[in-house]
């Protein structure tokens, strides 16, 4: 504990929230799992909060209206803050399309919030779409799809921006690890 017997916790002892945001198919989940593997290999206590998994378990029954999306992101943010303040390193991977709610979560988590914007262009995301969601949205069969007929508001001041075209997911993850080291959240190996 701080102050007891001279112990002062380092930043590496603290939890943080690494908040991945970007369009569907941008690479958030792939890169976040690579970062997770590296953190685990270094002995970090880590939890990953994937948007699809949270929707299925914590936010079941919510739709895709702006209000429901905001509720979902607030729930993810609440869980992330709870874990981070207890020393867990948290990674979230959710589209989180609206800047105001991401900023709200940033305020909730505080100084240990890092936004990682996976800024993959829409056409690249569409090419990667294994579920066919973009095609359904373009045909009108799927309404309110982020990036097609619902907006995605990119971050204005993300701590990390990753443009995935032209680099492998491993290279993207390595760049994120570098930022965590520079900011003092991880020791260099």
Secondary structure, 3 states (H helix, E strand, C coil): CCCHHHCCCCHHHCCEEEEEECCCCCCHHHHHHHHHHHHHHCCCCEEEEEHHHHHHHCCCCCCCCHHHHHHHHHHHHHHHHHHHCCCCEEEEECCCCCHHHHHHHHHHHHHHEEEEEECCCHHHHHHHCCCCHHHHHHHCCCCCCECCCECCCCCCCCCEEECCCCCCHHHHHHHHHHHHHHCCCCCCC
